[in-house]
Amino acid sequence: MTTRLDLDPVQEAARIAAQNDAFRNSILGNPSVADAPEGQFVMTCGVAALGPDAQLELTRRVAAFDAFNADSDPQGLHEMGVIEFNGTKVWFKIDLYDVDYQYGSPEPSDPKQTRRVLTLLLPSEY
């Protein structure tokens, strides 16, 4: 059964942004983010080809990312970011799925009904 939370759009965006931040912060196994929403962290072949040192550094930067602003995050969801790494732009994107990872979440602001997939990718792979 799907139930919609009674949140206005601003409250819902703030709640999703906080959950996305907690999820991003948890990708390194940070124990202080015990209440982080469930999800998966994946990277594309292009990012994997950069090598393990680059992968680790990029993961650290994604986890610590906080450069959201009105231009780069107009909906206030903290769902996408751009990182400059050794002269290369790398993107991260968080998508919100149902608990089976098959469809979009029926209630994106409810962590019991939502699973996140954070993808690290090169712009050329979009």
C-alpha positions as CSV (number, residue, x, y, z in Angstrom):
1,M,0.0,0.0,0.0
2,T,1.3,3.4,-0.9
3,T,0.6,6.4,1.2
4,R,1.5,9.9,0.3
5,L,3.1,12.0,3.0
6,D,1.2,15.3,3.5
7,L,4.1,17.6,2.8
8,D,4.1,20.8,0.9
9,P,6.6,20.9,-2.0
10,V,9.2,23.0,-0.1
11,Q,9.1,20.6,2.9
12,E,9.2,17.6,0.6
13,A,12.3,19.0,-1.3
14,A,14.1,19.7,1.9
15,R,13.4,16.2,3.3
16,I,14.6,14.6,0.0
17,A,17.7,16.8,0.0
18,A,18.5,15.8,3.6
19,Q,18.1,12.1,2.8
20,N,20.2,12.5,-0.4
21,D,22.9,14.2,1.7
22,A,22.8,11.5,4.3
23,F,23.0,8.8,1.6
24,R,26.0,10.5,-0.1
25,N,27.8,10.9,3.2
26,S,27.3,7.2,3.9
27,I,28.9,5.8,0.7
28,L,32.3,5.5,2.4
29,G,30.8,3.5,5.3
30,N,30.8,6.4,7.6
31,P,29.4,5.1,10.9
32,S,28.1,8.6,11.9
33,V,25.5,8.3,9.1
34,A,23.6,5.4,10.7
35,D,20.2,6.6,9.6
36,A,21.1,7.0,6.0
37,P,18.5,5.8,3.5
38,E,19.1,2.5,1.7
39,G,20.6,2.4,-1.8
40,Q,23.4,1.5,-4.1
41,F,26.5,3.4,-5.2
42,V,27.7,2.6,-8.8
43,M,30.1,4.0,-11.3
44,T,30.3,3.7,-15.0
45,C,33.0,2.0,-17.0
46,G,34.6,5.4,-17.8
47,V,35.0,6.3,-14.2
48,A,36.2,2.7,-13.4
49,A,38.8,3.1,-16.2
50,L,40.4,6.1,-14.3
51,G,41.8,3.5,-11.8
52,P,41.4,2.7,-8.1
53,D,43.1,5.8,-6.7
54,A,40.9,8.1,-8.8
55,Q,37.8,6.1,-7.9
56,L,38.6,6.4,-4.2
57,E,39.3,10.2,-4.4
58,L,36.1,10.8,-6.5
59,T,34.1,8.8,-3.9
60,R,35.5,10.9,-1.1
61,R,34.6,14.1,-3.0
62,V,31.1,12.9,-3.7
63,A,30.6,12.0,-0.1
64,A,31.8,15.5,1.0
65,F,30.2,17.5,-1.8
66,D,28.2,20.5,-0.7
67,A,28.5,23.0,-3.5
68,F,24.8,23.0,-4.3
69,N,23.3,26.3,-5.4
70,A,20.2,27.7,-7.1
71,D,21.8,27.3,-10.6
72,S,23.1,23.8,-10.2
73,D,20.2,22.5,-7.9
74,P,17.1,24.5,-8.9
75,Q,14.7,22.0,-7.2
76,G,16.7,21.9,-4.0
77,L,17.0,18.1,-4.0
78,H,20.8,17.7,-3.9
79,E,20.5,15.0,-6.5
80,M,23.3,16.0,-8.9
81,G,26.7,17.5,-8.8
82,V,29.8,18.1,-10.9
83,I,33.3,17.5,-9.6
84,E,36.5,18.6,-11.4
85,F,39.2,15.9,-11.2
86,N,42.6,16.3,-12.8
87,G,41.1,18.5,-15.6
88,T,38.1,16.1,-16.1
89,K,34.5,16.8,-15.2
90,V,32.8,14.0,-13.3
91,W,29.1,14.0,-12.6
92,F,27.2,12.2,-9.8
93,K,23.4,11.7,-10.0
94,I,21.0,10.2,-7.4
95,D,17.9,8.6,-8.7
96,L,15.0,7.5,-6.5
97,Y,13.4,4.1,-7.1
98,D,10.9,1.8,-5.5
99,V,12.1,-0.8,-3.0
100,D,12.6,-3.3,-5.9
101,Y,14.7,-0.9,-8.0
102,Q,12.2,-1.3,-10.9
103,Y,10.2,1.9,-11.1
104,G,10.4,5.4,-9.7
105,S,9.6,5.7,-6.0
106,P,5.9,6.0,-5.2
107,E,6.8,8.4,-2.4
108,P,10.3,9.9,-2.9
109,S,10.4,11.5,0.6
110,D,9.6,8.3,2.4
111,P,12.7,6.2,3.0
112,K,10.7,3.1,3.6
113,Q,9.3,3.3,0.0
114,T,12.4,4.6,-1.7
115,R,15.8,3.2,-2.6
116,R,18.6,5.5,-4.0
117,V,21.0,4.8,-6.8
118,L,24.0,7.1,-6.8
119,T,25.8,6.9,-10.2
120,L,29.3,8.4,-10.7
121,L,29.8,9.1,-14.5
122,L,31.6,11.0,-17.1
123,P,29.5,13.5,-19.0
124,S,30.3,11.7,-22.3
125,E,28.5,8.6,-20.8
126,Y,25.2,10.4,-20.2
